[in-house]
Amino acid sequence: MATDPRGAGWDVLVVGESLVDEIVTADGTMSHPGGSPYNVAVGLGRLDIKTLLHTAIGDDQRGTLLRTHAQISGVTLTSQSLTADATSFARATIDAAGAAVYDFTVTWRPTLFALTRAPRALHVGSISAVLPPGRDLVAGVVSALRPTALISLDPNVRPQLTENRVKTRWRLEELITLADVVKVSDEDLQWLYPDRELNEIAADWLKKGPDLVVITRGSEGAVAYSHGRVHVATLADTDVVDTIGAGDSFTAGLLTALLSVDVPLENGRLAHLSHEQISRAVDFATQCAAITVSRAGAQPPWSHELP
């Protein structure tokens, strides 16, 4: 298994949880690699983005599944990602519409790690952004890399695991002030801010830090907001098998497209992005998500599957 080579230059560093999705349907139970940050890393690797993942994976059968899947997808793990804890897992029950309902058994105690060269981008979010004790490591990495790296955040909230709505919102808003790009689902926003309109939340976040906020809306596509500019992307007609990993695939596609225009961070971070560049990035991300929902489990597309 590849580990973190000293001095390697990475396109994206992903820091966050890995877990195994045990998917329960009427036909039985299947195990798939998962965890939102892990899925984003896999999506990036399959799109030929040089990706390093710092996570926590146990030396057990579930861990072997995760390590093998990452390696096949072109993702490198830091050498500190193997831990003494059992590998986390989630049981996902699929309803008639293909949507997943989760029950989690998750531990997030990542170890410290070091880099000799900063990545072009850092992605964080989900359970690892709010679950102690590892959330402090995530916040520290974001603060350390912000001067040189594009910061991407996906809240991807899991109410079953968070302390409460107010504390979760406070923790995420700390990271939002440091982020350049925030991708969030409409369901996440409805849980975090049940009494507010989605466009109002996006406008508020743009004032706090990010230059690009993208709200995904399931089968209705996505809406991107960037300082007075709005782009709506629709999802192509797709036979949905399940929705697991669709949002993570979207995030991987969005980051891939942004990195392809070699975004400079000075002079307002990403504020200089044109409407056309934002539109292309969001449309590409939507295509990635559409392919993912057409197959079982979090299986993001490979670069050769996209136009």
C-alpha positions as CSV (number, residue, x, y, z in Angstrom):
1,M,0.0,0.0,0.0
2,A,1.4,3.4,-1.0
3,T,2.2,5.8,1.9
4,D,3.1,9.5,2.0
5,P,6.4,9.9,0.1
6,R,8.5,12.7,1.6
7,G,8.6,15.8,-0.7
8,A,5.8,14.7,-3.0
9,G,3.7,17.5,-4.4
10,W,0.0,16.8,-4.0
11,D,-2.9,18.4,-5.9
12,V,-5.4,17.8,-3.0
13,L,-5.0,16.7,0.6
14,V,-8.2,15.2,2.1
15,V,-8.5,14.9,5.9
16,G,-11.4,13.1,7.3
17,E,-13.2,9.9,8.2
18,S,-13.2,6.6,6.3
19,L,-15.8,3.9,7.0
20,V,-17.5,0.9,5.4
21,D,-21.1,1.3,4.3
22,E,-23.1,-1.9,4.9
23,I,-26.0,-1.4,2.6
24,V,-29.2,-3.2,3.5
25,T,-31.8,-3.8,0.8
26,A,-34.6,-6.3,0.3
27,D,-32.1,-8.5,-1.5
28,G,-29.6,-8.6,1.4
29,T,-26.5,-6.7,2.7
30,M,-23.5,-5.5,0.7
31,S,-20.4,-3.8,2.0
32,H,-19.0,-0.8,0.2
33,P,-16.1,1.6,1.0
34,G,-17.4,5.0,2.2
35,G,-17.2,8.0,4.5
36,S,-17.7,11.4,2.9
37,P,-14.1,12.7,2.9
38,Y,-12.9,9.2,1.8
39,N,-15.4,9.2,-1.1
40,V,-14.2,12.7,-2.1
41,A,-10.6,11.4,-2.2
42,V,-11.6,8.4,-4.3
43,G,-13.6,10.6,-6.7
44,L,-10.5,12.9,-7.1
45,G,-8.2,10.0,-7.7
46,R,-10.4,8.5,-10.3
47,L,-10.4,11.9,-12.1
48,D,-6.6,11.8,-12.3
49,I,-6.1,14.3,-9.4
50,K,-3.0,13.5,-7.3
51,T,-4.6,12.9,-4.0
52,L,-3.3,12.3,-0.5
53,L,-5.8,11.1,2.2
54,H,-5.2,11.4,6.0
55,T,-7.8,9.3,7.8
56,A,-8.1,6.6,10.4
57,I,-8.4,3.0,9.2
58,G,-8.1,-0.1,11.5
59,D,-6.0,-3.2,10.8
60,D,-9.0,-5.4,10.2
61,Q,-11.2,-6.8,7.4
62,R,-13.1,-3.5,6.9
63,G,-9.8,-1.6,6.8
64,T,-8.4,-3.9,4.2
65,L,-11.5,-3.2,2.0
66,L,-10.9,0.6,2.4
67,R,-7.1,0.5,1.8
68,T,-7.5,-1.7,-1.3
69,H,-10.3,0.5,-2.8
70,A,-8.2,3.6,-2.2
71,Q,-5.2,2.2,-3.9
72,I,-7.1,1.0,-6.9
73,S,-8.6,4.4,-7.3
74,G,-5.2,6.2,-7.3
75,V,-5.4,7.6,-3.7
76,T,-2.3,7.6,-1.5
77,L,-2.8,7.2,2.3
78,T,-0.5,9.0,4.8
79,S,1.5,6.4,6.7
80,Q,-0.2,7.6,9.9
81,S,-3.7,6.6,8.6
82,L,-3.5,3.0,10.0
83,T,-4.7,3.1,13.6
84,A,-5.3,0.7,16.5
85,D,-9.1,1.4,16.5
86,A,-11.5,-0.8,14.7
87,T,-12.5,0.5,11.3
88,S,-15.7,2.6,11.5
89,F,-18.8,1.5,9.7
90,A,-22.4,2.6,8.9
91,R,-25.4,0.5,8.1
92,A,-27.4,2.2,5.3
93,T,-31.0,1.0,4.7
94,I,-32.2,1.9,1.1
95,D,-35.8,2.9,0.7
96,A,-38.0,2.4,-2.3
97,A,-36.8,5.7,-3.8
98,G,-33.2,4.7,-3.5
99,A,-32.4,7.1,-0.6
100,A,-30.2,5.9,2.2
101,V,-31.0,6.1,6.0
102,Y,-27.8,5.6,8.1
103,D,-27.0,4.1,11.5
104,F,-23.3,4.9,12.4
105,T,-20.6,3.1,14.5
106,V,-17.8,5.7,14.1
107,T,-14.6,6.5,16.0
108,W,-12.6,9.6,14.9
109,R,-9.2,9.7,16.6
110,P,-6.7,10.5,13.9
111,T,-3.0,10.8,14.6
112,L,-0.8,13.8,13.9
113,F,1.0,13.8,10.5
114,A,3.5,16.0,8.7
115,L,3.8,17.3,5.1
116,T,7.0,18.6,3.5
117,R,5.1,20.5,0.8
118,A,1.7,22.1,0.9
119,P,-1.0,20.7,-1.5
120,R,-2.8,22.9,-4.0
121,A,-6.1,22.3,-2.2
122,L,-7.4,20.9,1.1
123,H,-10.8,19.3,1.5
124,V,-12.5,18.6,4.9
125,G,-16.0,18.1,6.2
126,S,-18.7,15.8,7.5
127,I,-18.3,13.8,10.7
128,S,-14.6,14.6,11.1
129,A,-15.3,18.3,11.1
130,V,-17.4,18.2,14.3
131,L,-16.8,14.9,16.1
132,P,-14.3,15.0,19.0
133,P,-11.5,14.5,19.5
134,G,-10.3,14.5,15.8
135,R,-12.2,17.7,14.9
136,D,-9.4,19.8,16.5
137,L,-6.8,18.2,14.2
138,V,-9.1,19.1,11.2
139,A,-9.4,22.7,12.3
140,G,-5.6,22.9,12.8
141,V,-4.8,21.6,9.4
142,V,-7.3,24.1,7.8
143,S,-5.7,27.0,9.7
144,A,-2.1,25.9,8.8
145,L,-2.7,25.4,5.1
146,R,-5.1,28.3,4.4
147,P,-2.3,30.8,3.4
148,T,-1.2,28.6,0.5
149,A,-4.0,26.1,-0.3
150,L,-7.5,26.3,-1.7
151,I,-9.8,25.3,1.2
152,S,-12.9,23.2,0.4
153,L,-15.6,22.3,2.9
154,D,-18.6,20.0,2.8
155,P,-20.6,20.1,6.1
156,N,-22.4,16.8,5.2
157,V,-24.0,16.8,8.6
158,R,-24.9,13.5,10.4
159,P,-27.5,14.5,13.1
160,Q,-27.2,11.0,14.6
161,L,-23.6,11.7,15.6
162,T,-23.5,15.4,16.4
163,E,-23.8,16.9,19.9
164,N,-26.7,19.2,19.0
165,R,-27.7,21.6,16.3
166,V,-26.3,24.8,17.9
167,K,-22.9,23.3,18.6
168,T,-22.6,21.7,15.2
169,R,-23.6,25.0,13.5
170,W,-21.0,26.9,15.5
171,R,-18.3,24.4,14.7
172,L,-19.0,24.5,11.0
173,E,-19.3,28.3,10.9
174,E,-15.8,28.5,12.2
175,L,-14.6,26.5,9.3
176,I,-16.8,28.4,6.8
177,T,-14.9,31.6,7.6
178,L,-11.7,29.9,6.5
179,A,-13.1,28.1,3.4
180,D,-12.9,29.2,-0.2
181,V,-15.4,26.8,-1.6
182,V,-18.4,25.3,0.4
183,K,-20.5,22.6,-1.1
184,V,-23.6,21.8,1.0
185,S,-26.9,20.0,0.4
186,D,-30.3,21.5,0.8
187,E,-31.1,18.9,3.4
188,D,-28.0,19.9,5.4
189,L,-29.1,23.5,5.4
190,Q,-32.6,22.7,6.4
191,W,-31.3,20.9,9.4
192,L,-28.7,23.5,10.3
193,Y,-31.0,26.5,9.8
194,P,-34.6,25.2,9.8
195,D,-36.1,28.8,9.8
196,R,-34.1,30.3,7.0
197,E,-34.2,30.4,3.2
198,L,-31.4,28.7,1.3
199,N,-30.4,31.7,-0.8
200,E,-30.3,33.8,2.4
201,I,-27.9,31.3,4.0
202,A,-25.7,31.3,0.9
203,A,-25.5,35.1,0.9
204,D,-24.6,35.2,4.6
205,W,-21.8,32.6,4.1
206,L,-20.4,34.6,1.2
207,K,-20.0,37.6,3.5
208,K,-18.1,35.5,6.1
209,G,-15.4,33.9,3.9
210,P,-16.0,31.7,0.9
211,D,-16.1,33.0,-2.6
212,L,-18.2,30.1,-3.9
213,V,-21.1,28.4,-2.2
214,V,-22.8,25.5,-4.1
215,I,-26.1,24.1,-2.8
216,T,-27.0,20.6,-4.2
217,R,-30.7,19.8,-4.4
218,G,-30.8,16.1,-5.2
219,S,-32.7,15.3,-8.4
220,E,-33.2,19.1,-9.0
221,G,-29.4,19.7,-9.6
222,A,-27.5,22.4,-7.9
223,V,-27.3,26.2,-7.5
224,A,-23.9,28.0,-7.2
225,Y,-23.6,31.5,-5.6
226,S,-20.6,33.8,-6.0
227,H,-20.8,37.5,-5.1
228,G,-24.0,38.4,-7.0
229,R,-23.6,35.7,-9.7
230,V,-25.9,32.6,-9.7
231,H,-25.7,29.5,-11.8
232,V,-28.3,26.7,-11.9
233,A,-27.2,23.2,-13.0
234,T,-29.8,20.6,-13.8
235,L,-29.3,16.9,-13.3
236,A,-29.6,14.8,-16.4
237,D,-32.3,12.1,-16.5
238,T,-30.8,9.1,-14.7
239,D,-32.1,5.8,-13.5
240,V,-31.3,6.1,-9.8
241,V,-29.9,2.9,-8.1
242,D,-29.1,4.7,-4.9
243,T,-27.8,8.2,-3.8
244,I,-24.9,7.0,-1.7
245,G,-21.8,9.1,-2.5
246,A,-23.5,11.4,-5.0
247,G,-22.7,14.6,-3.1
248,D,-19.1,13.5,-2.5
249,S,-18.7,12.8,-6.2
250,F,-20.1,16.2,-6.9
251,T,-17.5,17.7,-4.6
252,A,-14.7,15.8,-6.3
253,G,-15.9,17.0,-9.7
254,L,-16.1,20.6,-8.5
255,L,-12.6,20.6,-7.1
256,T,-11.2,18.9,-10.3
257,A,-12.8,21.6,-12.5
258,L,-11.6,24.4,-10.3
259,L,-8.0,23.1,-10.2
260,S,-8.1,22.7,-14.0
261,V,-8.2,26.5,-14.4
262,D,-5.2,26.8,-12.0
263,V,-6.9,29.1,-9.6
264,P,-4.6,31.6,-8.0
265,L,-5.4,32.5,-4.3
266,E,-4.1,36.0,-4.0
267,N,-6.2,39.2,-4.5
268,G,-9.5,38.0,-3.0
269,R,-8.9,34.2,-3.1
270,L,-11.5,32.9,-5.7
271,A,-13.5,36.2,-6.2
272,H,-12.0,36.6,-9.6
273,L,-13.6,33.5,-11.1
274,S,-15.7,34.3,-14.1
275,H,-19.3,33.2,-14.4
276,E,-18.3,30.9,-17.2
277,Q,-15.7,29.2,-15.1
278,I,-18.1,28.7,-12.3
279,S,-20.8,27.4,-14.6
280,R,-18.4,24.8,-16.2
281,A,-17.2,23.6,-12.8
282,V,-20.7,23.1,-11.5
283,D,-22.0,21.5,-14.7
284,F,-19.0,19.0,-14.6
285,A,-19.7,18.2,-10.9
286,T,-23.3,17.5,-11.7
287,Q,-22.3,15.1,-14.4
288,C,-20.1,13.3,-11.9
289,A,-23.0,13.0,-9.5
290,A,-25.4,11.7,-12.1
291,I,-23.0,8.8,-13.0
292,T,-22.6,8.0,-9.3
293,V,-26.4,7.6,-8.6
294,S,-26.7,5.3,-11.5
295,R,-24.8,2.5,-9.7
296,A,-24.8,0.9,-6.3
297,G,-22.7,2.3,-3.5
298,A,-20.3,5.2,-3.6
299,Q,-18.7,4.5,-7.0
300,P,-17.7,7.9,-8.6
301,P,-16.8,8.0,-12.2
302,W,-13.4,7.6,-13.8
303,S,-12.0,10.3,-16.0
304,H,-12.6,8.2,-19.2
305,E,-16.3,8.0,-18.4
306,L,-16.8,11.8,-18.7
307,P,-16.8,13.9,-21.9
